[in-house]
Amino acid sequence: MKIIADANTNINMLTDTHAAEKTNHSRQNVLIVGGGPAGLATALMLAKRGWTNITVLEKRATADYYEPDKSFNYLIDGRGQKFTDFLGITDKLIEISVPSKEFYLTEIKANGSKKTFQVPFVDPKQKTAYWIPRRAFVLLLYQEIERNWQDKITVLFNTTCVEINKIAQENAEGEQLEVVSKTQNGSVTKFEPQLLVGCDGIYSIVRNTLKEWDKSTSDRFEMKCFPSPSSKLRYKVLSLPPNFPLDNSGEEHAVCTMSYAVRSAFRDSRRTLSLGLLPIKNPDEFRSANIIRLPNHEIWKLKNSEQVYNFLEQAFPQLPIHQIVSPEEAARFASSEGGYFPPPQYCSGLHFELRHKQVNQGMGDRSSTVGVVLLGDTIHCFPPDIGQGVNSALEDVCVLNEALSKNDDDISGALPLYESLRFADVKALIRLAQIAFPWQYNQAPLRTKLWSVNTLLRFLLNRLLPQIFSPPAFFLIRNYQLSYQEILVKAQRTTQILYVLGLIMISGFLASVFRLVQI
Ligand SMILES: Cc1cc2nc3c(=O)[nH]c(=O)nc-3n(C[C@H](O)[C@H](O)[C@H](O)COP(=O)(O)OP(=O)(O)OC[C@H]3O[C@@H](n4cnc5c(N)ncnc54)[C@H](O)[C@@H]3O)c2cc1C
């Protein structure tokens, strides 16, 4: 691949000078927008398949760039490990993460009492899952590129994709893609990829461009949003120092591999809150305390560090707040916008094709496909209730790999196959995100209790009559051998049986009341 720089306009054109001689897949140059988990995983998958000329555009400065409000933990389960196994990096993942089978939670009440228990939703029959901070996981993928695939993959940090155009091909009837990127210092680069991969998350420029191109004929690239009890919640992260003291005496300190739920002294719904900390392997890393509450909560009204300190000191008298929240962190927390959990959403178009006519001198004209494919949050996005954001993104990559295998890396066959293999699962995943575990944030205590009763009932019925009743959907999701569609069918079948049993019981009750009245 050769870069031709236009000195006058500071525009670079990337062209493939060896197009005619190479085999089909290595001839194709690939541009991936977004260097998050989906983007880097796709680059690695393509490189492992023998593709070359793969460029990733990432607007952040580095792979492990620290964004406090994006410093949440992933739980890489069996579904995500299908990808790490494919790449041969599961051992490295295990080294730097905390296994779910050692997942203990310490609850610290406002009076300082502490209780530690093993989190009950770990299924010993399932593959161990691994807790890892987002940035550590993205760095793991990036280090794999640096170690083994540097000759095939180039990652351009601080580079934002700003425009995507369809342009007419010179001397031919087809169309070509033109992707424009901009670096932080203002330099502009233009790419002409054969395959464009959209992995740029929920606000994807790639998907939005396809939506514009396609809007007169379909709404395939429009995100369809669905309601969820957790989608209106707001979140912010408070960064706490490693091994911070857990009490005012300073005797006990936080252990990195332990998760914590620190309960507040407040009881009223507008002030009560918990600090939720998930386990991490690195003892020197800052701990992220997640705060997730409804938009009318008092915590969102704090304007400066003084107000942050006042609120936290009243809320958490069991913690030495001034020792564990630095003035810089209090100021950052007050000024941070945080975020809102998105509604569960998906789009039905996972790929797009342009007809591209390639002129092969002496061999006559040959037509080949220029394609766009979408993966990860770009096509499905939802609140983090079911811990499937990263796992579903990695599964997308495995499905694309399967589609490429079945088509000998010819994208004209592989991209439609990817869409047909994946779409029904994407739809089921979004339905699962709506129903599986949306009440876990105690945003409506009564609904949370009802949800717990429902979960317990399904759990017990499954233990008693496993042929008839399935475990709750949240447990089934951990079974990576089941597709999201299969999980949804099982959960819905149990719901239908419960409805029928409920109806029979109500009818029986009414019939006996009727009989009593007649006597
Ligand atoms: C508060 C919160 C908590 C979460 N918790 C969990 C959890 O516990 N478990 C879980 O599995 N998932 C969780 N998720 C979801 C998870 O983060 C995503 O599902 C996952 O990161 C998807 O990966 P992705 O690569 O598709 O997208 P992203 O991680 O969003 O990556 C997209 C990348 O594209 C880059 N980018 C965007 N636009 C451009 C552009 N124009 N040019 C260049 N680069 C661009 C971004 O900088 C980013 O690096 C959570 C999400 C949120 C918001």
The ligand as a Gaussian input file, in Angstrom:
#p B3LYP/6-31G(d) Opt

LIG

0 1
 C      -21.550000       2.914000      31.734000
 C      -21.348000       1.717000      30.884000
 C      -21.044000       0.522000      31.488000
 C      -20.817000      -0.608000      30.704000
 N      -20.536000      -1.772000      31.326000
 C      -20.347000      -2.870000      30.605000
 C      -20.062000      -4.101000      31.237000
 O      -20.023000      -4.195000      32.459000
 N      -19.849000      -5.189000      30.462000
 C      -19.909000      -5.119000      29.102000
 O      -19.691000      -6.124000      28.434000
 N      -20.188000      -3.977000      28.479000
 C      -20.412000      -2.855000      29.195000
 N      -20.719000      -1.691000      28.548000
 C      -20.877000      -1.704000      27.092000
 C      -19.538000      -1.814000      26.412000
 O      -18.742000      -0.712000      26.730000
 C      -19.708000      -1.894000      24.913000
 O      -20.724000      -2.770000      24.573000
 C      -18.419000      -2.375000      24.254000
 O      -17.381000      -1.521000      24.599000
 C      -18.618000      -2.425000      22.760000
 O      -17.404000      -2.304000      22.095000
 P      -17.313000      -1.553000      20.692000
 O      -15.909000      -1.698000      20.269000
 O      -18.412000      -2.006000      19.811000
 O      -17.648000      -0.022000      21.007000
 P      -16.865000       1.023000      21.892000
 O      -16.288000       0.372000      23.079000
 O      -17.799000       2.166000      22.099000
 O      -15.668000       1.483000      20.958000
 C      -15.865000       2.374000      19.889000
 C      -14.536000       3.041000      19.616000
 O      -14.663000       3.839000      18.461000
 C      -14.010000       5.076000      18.673000
 N      -14.662000       6.029000      17.775000
 C      -15.945000       6.455000      17.805000
 N      -16.185000       7.297000      16.783000
 C      -15.043000       7.405000      16.091000
 C      -14.654000       8.120000      14.917000
 N      -15.537000       8.899000      14.255000
 N      -13.383000       8.012000      14.480000
 C      -12.478000       7.235000      15.135000
 N      -12.796000       6.529000      16.251000
 C      -14.050000       6.600000      16.707000
 C      -14.210000       5.355000      20.158000
 O      -13.228000       6.236000      20.666000
 C      -14.094000       3.963000      20.751000
 O      -12.787000       3.641000      21.116000
 C      -20.928000      -0.535000      29.295000
 C      -21.227000       0.672000      28.671000
 C      -21.443000       1.791000      29.467000
 C      -21.766000       3.092000      28.781000

